[in-house]
Amino acid sequence: MDMIKRYAPYLMCILPALLFVAAGGAKLAGVEAVLASFKMMGLPAWFATFIGGAEVAGGIGLLIPQLRRYAAGGLSMIMMGAVYFHVAYGVPSAIPSIVLFVLMVAVMVYPWHKLRQT
């Protein structure tokens, strides 16, 4: 149990960081299947590049203790947009976006300073 308490907070940063870097990288690489959602909403291609860059930067920021809360705040806003997209455009399963949003909120409110004391 101690092991879970010790490493779970880090896992709630590391795993989403990997997902955000991969998703952002796909947007930056111009993967057509990923960019289709932006076209569906009528958004310009530069916006997909912007979101991709923000996801990559946020994913990296989750791994840096001093930036963790700021990165989670920015990524939670991106996830709110993703949830809106899934609901408004009837795209199946907003659940992954909701889970990532909740995780980012958890990262923002988690008492990280208490971890350093142990």
N, C-alpha and C positions, 0 to 999 in steps of 0.2 A: 504494500500500500504506500509506503514511503516513496518508493521509486515512481509510482504513478503521480503522486503529489509533486514530486520534484521535476519530472520531465513533461507532464501534460501541458503546462503553460507554454513551454517552448514548442511543443508539437502544434499547438494552436496558432503558432506563427510560421513555423517551417513548412507545414503541409500547404496552407493557403498561399504562402510565398511561391512555392513551386508551381501551383496552379495559375497564379496571376502572371508569373514570368512566362509560362508556356502560352497562356491565352493572349497576353500582350504581344509576345513574339510572333504568334500566328497573324495577328492584326498588322504588325509592322512588316511581316514578310508578304502581306497581300494575299493570303490564302482566300480564294474566292468563296468557299463555303462559309467562312467566318465573316467576310465582308458583305455577304448577302443580306444580313439583318440590317445593316446600315442603309443599304439601298432600299430595302423594304420600307424603312421609315422616311425615305426621301432625304437622308442626310448626305452631305458631301464626303468624298473619299478622304479628305484631310482630317475629318472628324474621327474616322476609324484609326488613322495614324496617331492622332492626339491621344485617344483613349488607350491605344496599344502602348504608347510610350508611358502614359500615366500608370498603366497596370504593371509594366516592367519596373518602373521606378518605385512604385508602391510595394511590389513584391520584394525588391531589394531592401527597401526601407523597413519592412517587417523584420528583417534579420539584424538590423542595427539598433541596439537598445535605445539610443538617444532619439531616433527617428520613429520608433515603433508606433507610438500613439498617433503621430501625425499621418503616417502612412496608412494606418487603419482607418483614420477619419476620412481621408481622401478615397480610399478603396470602398468604404461603406457608401459614400455618395455614388460611386460608379455602380455599385450593386443595387442601389435604389433605382437607378435608371434601368438596369437590366431587369429588375422585377417588373417595373412599369412596362417595358417592352414586351415581356412574356405575357402579361395580363392583357394589355391593350390590343396587341396584335394577334392574340390567340395562339401564340407559339407554345407548343407543349412544354410542360414541366418547368415552372418557375422555382421549383424546390431547391435546386443547386444554388441559384442566386440568393434565395432567402437564407439558406444555411450559411453561405459566405458572408452575407450581410450581418447575421447574428454573430458569427465568429469575429468579424471586425469590430462590432460593438463590444464584444467581450474583451477583445485585446485592448480597446480604448479604456475600459473601466477597471481592468484587472490591476490589483495593487502590486505592480512590478517592484516597487521599492522594498516591499517586504521580502521578496525573494533574495535580494542582495544581503539581507541581514542574516540569513541562515547559513 
